[in-house]
């Protein structure tokens, strides 16, 4: 009886029956797909090539999980950039110590070639840190021999201060011959709100051809607002650099790093200094390299927040500083037709670092720029922005045809995080530079900042002072401009 009624309903209400049957079929299809996905995920979770222990697996962005299982071509060249920094700070540092108990880096299924005599054999290889793999429950069963951390393993996950700063702040040999290649240590030291120093140890030129040398550049911003500058050239035979650490000697002008503490000695003209610069723990930014129209541009900040003690002298006047605010970074690369935006500032609890390189005569290229917030636990967040907005106008005595900004603003974001930096420029100094197609000025500024926004769902706010850099081109003279006359 029920079956007869059902068939009569299908014949009489054909459209309604079709809709009901379609809905039922769709529901069954979705259920089949979900069960298939669940089964596939369960199989992958049991796959020996994917099991790495722990509770969360971090993979390179964009990689195909199936490629990891099969060793496909799309998985051959994937890696996680700055993995050491992620292990030490972003994932395994003190910021997340209450949540993350261990981080275990691992390489799986990498293609290598083993050579024996004339025979070359492709092999697949992997690598782990034994103690970290054991900490996440992925230790291998050792049948014979010893499986424990080597000194290199320990330095990878938990370096000493000497090892960390050797890794961050080493020198590089140019990869191609280019006369615009240069590499330098840069330091700044704040003596008082009205007085500070810029210190640069620079090497550059055609190293492979022996046509290269070095310069020591010292700039002193006096309390009266004037800038004094000294340049000393040093020939290549008197230059010693180290590709394994920060140590550099330009004749008798030296930088030495021991246990994360930098000793600086320099003399140019009637200026001389003898300083010890000490970066605060965790206040560093890892090395990055950008490739674009210029072959390579590298940058690292070993001392975003540091202190300086020692003596700074001009002629017979010497000033002793103790715990003065300081900063240190290291740059290398090809610098033909390159400009940049840069800023480094320190507040009560947060330090700010932003920057980016533009390549090409027109100053186009590598935006968006990066914007980092750093506190006592290390890098808190790295955001992006597309431009620095400059406003206002001020005339510079050393460059009357250049109008320096009186303030600047940066709006940076990453997903739901957004911060705004406002800077009131208190001092600016322009240096004329050679450029393709005309003159250009390198502008160094110092000012006070206000920071506000939200990061990780929490409000952030701070204020302080910092240094900022950009490039300017002279303004064309106005047709109605009047000449200045003394009153």
C-alpha positions in Angstrom: 0.0 0.0 0.0 2.7 2.5 1.0 4.8 1.6 -2.1 1.7 2.2 -4.4 1.2 5.6 -2.8 4.8 6.5 -3.2 4.8 5.7 -7.0 1.5 7.5 -7.5 3.0 10.6 -5.8 6.0 10.5 -8.1 3.7 10.3 -11.1 1.4 13.1 -10.0 4.0 15.5 -8.4 6.8 15.0 -10.9 8.6 18.4 -10.3 8.4 18.1 -6.5 9.7 14.5 -6.7 12.6 15.6 -9.0 13.6 18.4 -6.5 13.5 15.9 -3.6 15.5 13.3 -5.4 18.1 15.9 -6.5 18.5 17.1 -3.0 18.9 13.6 -1.7 21.5 12.8 -4.4 23.4 16.0 -3.6 23.5 15.1 0.1 24.8 11.6 -0.6 27.4 13.0 -3.0 28.7 15.5 -0.4 28.8 12.8 2.2 30.9 10.6 -0.1 33.3 13.5 -0.8 33.7 14.3 2.9 34.3 10.6 3.8 36.9 10.4 1.0 38.7 13.5 2.2 38.7 12.3 5.8 40.1 8.9 4.7 42.8 10.6 2.6 43.8 12.9 5.6 43.9 9.8 7.8 46.1 8.0 5.4 48.4 11.0 5.1 48.6 11.3 8.8 49.9 7.7 9.0 52.3 8.2 6.0 55.9 7.6 7.1 57.1 10.4 4.8 54.9 13.0 6.5 55.0 11.9 10.1 57.4 14.3 12.0 56.2 14.1 15.5 54.7 16.9 17.6 51.2 18.3 17.2 51.6 20.9 14.5 53.5 20.7 11.2 54.8 23.9 9.6 55.3 23.5 5.8 56.7 25.9 3.1 54.0 28.2 1.7 52.6 26.9 -1.5 53.9 23.3 -1.3 51.7 20.4 -2.4 51.4 17.9 0.4 51.1 15.1 -2.2 54.4 16.2 -3.6 56.0 15.7 -0.2 54.6 12.1 -0.2 55.8 11.2 -3.7 58.9 13.4 -4.1 57.3 15.2 -7.1 59.1 17.9 -9.0 56.9 20.6 -7.4 58.4 19.7 -4.0 62.1 19.7 -5.0 63.0 23.3 -4.4 60.8 24.3 -1.6 62.3 25.5 1.7 61.4 27.8 4.6 63.2 31.1 4.4 65.1 32.2 7.6 64.2 28.9 9.2 66.7 29.5 12.0 65.0 32.7 12.9 61.6 30.9 13.0 63.0 28.2 15.3 64.7 30.6 17.7 62.2 33.4 17.9 59.0 33.2 15.9 58.0 29.7 17.0 60.4 28.5 19.6 61.4 31.6 21.4 60.3 32.9 24.8 57.2 34.7 23.4 55.4 31.3 22.9 57.2 29.3 25.7 53.9 28.7 27.5 52.4 27.1 24.3 55.3 25.6 22.4 57.5 23.2 24.3 59.8 22.1 21.4 60.4 22.9 17.8 62.1 20.2 15.6 63.4 21.3 12.2 63.5 18.5 9.6 64.4 18.0 5.9 62.5 15.2 4.1 63.1 13.6 0.7 65.7 16.1 -0.6 67.3 15.1 -3.9 71.1 14.7 -3.6 73.7 13.1 -5.9 76.3 10.7 -4.5 79.5 10.4 -6.5 81.9 7.4 -6.3 84.6 7.5 -8.9 82.9 8.1 -12.3 79.5 7.0 -11.1 76.8 9.4 -9.9 73.8 8.1 -8.1 70.7 10.2 -7.2 69.6 9.7 -3.7 66.8 11.0 -1.4 68.0 12.2 2.0 66.6 13.8 5.1 68.0 15.5 8.2 66.9 16.3 11.8 68.3 17.6 15.1 68.4 14.5 17.3 67.5 16.1 20.6 64.6 18.1 19.0 63.2 15.1 17.1 63.2 13.2 20.4 61.4 16.1 22.2 58.5 15.9 19.8 58.3 12.1 19.8 59.9 11.5 16.5 63.2 9.9 17.6 64.5 7.2 15.3 65.2 3.7 16.7 69.0 3.5 16.8 70.1 -0.1 16.2 73.8 0.6 16.4 76.0 3.6 16.9 75.2 7.0 18.4 72.5 9.5 17.4 73.0 12.8 19.3 73.4 16.5 18.6 76.7 17.6 17.0 78.2 21.0 17.7 76.6 22.3 14.4 73.2 21.0 15.5 73.5 22.9 18.8 74.6 26.1 17.1 71.6 25.8 14.7 68.9 25.7 17.3 70.5 27.4 20.3 73.7 29.3 19.4 75.9 31.1 21.8 76.1 34.9 21.5 79.4 34.5 19.7 77.9 32.0 17.2 74.7 34.1 16.7 76.5 37.3 15.9 79.1 35.5 13.7 76.2 34.1 11.7 74.3 37.4 11.5 77.1 39.8 10.9 79.7 38.2 8.6 81.1 39.7 5.4 80.4 38.5 1.9 82.4 38.2 -1.3 80.6 39.7 -4.4 79.1 37.1 -6.7 79.7 39.1 -9.8 82.2 41.7 -10.8 80.6 45.1 -10.5 82.3 48.4 -9.6 79.2 49.5 -7.6 79.5 46.6 -5.2 79.9 47.7 -1.6 79.6 46.4 1.9 79.6 48.2 5.2 79.1 48.3 8.9 76.9 51.2 10.0 76.6 52.5 13.6 74.9 55.5 15.1 75.4 56.8 18.7 73.2 59.4 20.4 75.2 61.6 22.8 72.2 63.9 23.7 69.0 65.1 22.1 71.0 67.6 20.2 74.2 65.6 19.4 74.9 62.3 17.7 77.3 60.5 15.4 77.1 58.4 12.3 79.9 55.9 11.8 80.5 53.8 8.6 83.2 51.3 7.8 82.9 50.6 4.0 84.6 48.3 1.5 83.8 48.1 -2.2 84.9 47.9 -5.8 86.0 45.2 -8.2 87.4 42.7 -5.6 88.1 39.9 -8.0 90.2 42.1 -10.2 92.0 43.7 -7.3 90.5 47.1 -8.0 88.9 47.9 -4.7 89.5 49.7 -1.4 87.8 51.1 1.7 86.6 54.2 3.4 85.9 55.3 6.9 83.1 57.9 7.1 82.4 59.8 10.3 79.6 62.4 10.7 79.1 64.4 13.8 75.9 66.4 14.4 77.1 69.1 16.8 74.9 70.5 19.6 74.6 73.8 17.6 73.0 72.0 14.7 76.0 72.0 12.3 77.3 68.8 10.8 81.0 67.9 10.6 82.1 65.1 8.3 85.4 63.3 7.8 86.4 60.7 5.2 89.5 58.6 5.2 90.4 56.3 2.3 92.3 53.0 2.9 93.9 51.0 0.1 93.0 47.3 -0.4 96.3 45.9 0.9 95.5 47.4 4.3 92.0 46.0 4.5 91.2 42.7 6.3 87.6 41.4 6.3 86.2 38.1 7.6 83.6 36.1 5.8 82.9 34.1 9.0 82.3 37.0 11.5 81.9 40.7 11.8 85.6 41.6 12.3 86.9 44.2 9.9 90.2 46.2 9.8 90.7 49.3 7.6 94.3 49.9 8.5 94.2 50.9 12.2 90.4 51.5 12.1 88.8 48.3 13.4 85.5 46.6 14.3 85.8 43.5 16.5 82.9 41.3 17.8 83.3 39.1 20.8 80.4 37.4 22.5 78.0 39.8 20.9 79.9 42.9 22.0 81.4 45.2 19.4 84.7 47.2 19.9 85.1 50.2 17.5 88.2 52.2 16.9 88.4 54.8 14.2 90.3 58.0 13.3 89.8 60.4 10.4 91.1 63.9 10.3 90.8 65.4 13.8 88.0 63.0 14.7 88.6 59.8 16.6 86.5 57.4 18.6 87.0 54.3 20.9 83.6 52.7 21.7 82.1 49.5 22.9 78.6 48.8 21.4 76.5 46.2 23.1 73.2 45.0 21.4 70.4 44.2 23.8 69.3 40.5 23.8 66.8 39.5 21.1 66.7 43.0 19.6 67.9 41.9 16.2 66.5 41.4 12.7 67.6 38.5 10.6 69.5 38.8 7.3 67.5 39.3 4.2 68.5 39.5 0.5 66.5 41.1 -2.2 67.1 40.4 -5.9 65.6 42.6 -8.6 67.0 44.9 -11.3 70.1 45.1 -9.1 71.6 41.6 -8.7 71.5 41.5 -4.9 70.9 43.8 -2.0 71.5 42.4 1.5 70.7 43.8 4.9 70.8 42.6 8.6 70.4 44.4 11.9 72.4 42.8 14.7 71.8 45.7 17.0 68.4 47.4 16.6 68.5 48.5 20.2 72.0 48.8 21.6 74.1 50.9 24.1 77.5 52.5 23.5 80.2 53.4 26.0 83.6 55.0 25.4 85.1 58.2 24.1 84.3 60.5 21.1 86.8 63.2 20.2 87.1 66.1 17.9 90.5 67.7 18.1 91.3 68.3 21.7 87.7 68.0 22.9 86.8 64.5 24.1 83.4 63.4 25.4 82.9 60.3 27.5 79.6 58.4 27.0 78.3 55.5 29.1 75.3 53.5 28.0 74.4 56.0 25.2 71.6 54.8 22.8 73.1 53.1 19.8 72.2 51.2 16.6 74.1 48.8 14.3 73.3 47.4 10.9 75.2 45.7 8.0 74.6 46.2 4.3 76.0 44.5 1.2 75.3 44.3 -2.5 75.2 46.1 -5.9 74.2 49.7 -5.5 74.0 51.1 -9.0 70.8 53.3 -9.4 69.6 52.1 -6.0 67.7 54.2 -3.4 65.9 53.2 -0.2 63.4 54.1 2.4 64.6 53.3 6.0 63.8 54.0 9.6 64.9 52.7 13.0 63.4 54.0 16.2 63.2 53.0 19.8 60.3 53.6 22.2 59.7 52.7 25.9 59.0 49.1 25.1 58.8 48.7 21.3 61.5 49.2 18.7 60.4 50.0 15.1 62.4 49.0 11.9 61.1 49.7 8.4 62.7 49.8 5.0 62.9 48.7 1.4 65.1 49.1 -1.7 64.1 50.8 -4.9 66.1 49.9 -8.1 66.4 51.6 -11.4 67.0 55.2 -12.5 63.3 56.0 -12.0 63.3 54.7 -8.5 60.8 51.9 -9.1 60.8 48.4 -7.9 60.5 46.5 -4.7 57.5 47.8 -2.8 55.8 46.7 -0.7 58.3 47.4 2.1 58.6 45.7 5.4 57.7 47.1 8.8 58.9 45.2 11.9 57.9 45.6 15.6 60.5 44.3 18.1 60.3 44.1 21.8 62.2 42.3 24.6 61.1 38.9 23.3 62.3 39.6 19.8 60.4 40.3 16.6 56.7 40.6 17.5 55.3 41.1 14.0 56.5 41.9 10.4 54.0 43.9 8.4 54.0 45.4 4.9 53.4 48.9 3.5 53.6 50.5 0.0 54.8 54.0 0.7 56.1 56.5 3.1 53.9 59.6 3.1 56.0 62.8 3.5 54.6 66.2 4.3 55.6 69.7 5.1 58.7 71.6 3.9 61.9 72.8 5.3 64.9 74.5 3.7 68.3 73.0 4.3 71.4 75.2 4.4 73.6 72.6 2.6 71.0 72.2 -0.2 68.8 75.3 -0.7 67.1 73.7 -3.8 65.9 70.7 -1.8 62.8 70.7 0.4 63.1 68.3 3.2 59.9 67.0 4.9 58.8 68.2 8.3 56.9 65.0 9.0 56.2 61.5 7.7 53.7 58.7 8.1 53.7 55.0 7.5 50.6 52.8 7.5 51.5 49.1 7.6 49.3 46.0 7.8 49.3 42.2 7.8 46.0 40.3 7.8 44.0 41.8 10.7 47.0 43.6 12.1 47.5 47.3 11.4 49.8 49.9 12.8 50.4 53.6 12.0 53.7 55.4 12.6 53.8 59.2 12.7 57.2 61.0 12.8 57.9 64.7 13.5 61.2 65.5 11.9 63.4 67.5 14.2 66.7 67.5 12.2 67.6 66.8 8.6 70.9 66.6 6.7 71.3 66.2 2.9 74.3 64.8 1.1 74.7 65.3 -2.7 75.0 62.0 -4.6 75.8 61.2 -8.2 72.8 59.7 -10.1 71.9 58.7 -13.6 70.0 61.6 -15.2 70.9 64.3 -12.7 71.5 65.2 -9.1 70.1 63.4 -6.1 70.4 64.0 -2.4 70.6 61.4 0.4 68.6 62.7 3.3 69.3 61.6 6.9 66.7 62.7 9.5 66.1 62.4 13.2 62.7 62.8 14.8 60.2 61.8 17.4 57.5 59.2 16.7 54.1 58.1 17.8 53.0 54.5 17.2 49.5 53.1 17.4 47.5 50.1 16.2 46.6 46.5 16.9 48.8 43.4 16.6 47.6 39.9 17.4 44.3 41.2 18.7 45.9 43.6 21.2 46.3 47.3 21.1 49.9 48.6 20.7 51.1 52.1 21.4 54.4 53.7 22.1 56.5 56.8 21.4 60.2 57.7 21.2 62.9 58.9 18.8 64.7 57.5 15.8 66.6 57.9 12.6 65.1 57.9 9.2 66.5 58.0 5.6 65.2 58.7 2.1 66.3 60.2 -1.2 65.3 63.6 -2.7 65.7 65.3 -6.1 66.1 69.0 -6.3 63.1 71.1 -7.2 63.0 73.0 -10.4 63.3 76.7 -9.8 59.9 78.6 -9.9 59.4 81.2 -12.7 58.1 83.6 -10.1 60.7 82.9 -7.4 62.4 85.9 -5.9 66.0 86.1 -5.0 66.8 86.4 -1.3 68.3 89.7 -0.2 69.8 90.5 3.1 67.6 92.7 5.3 
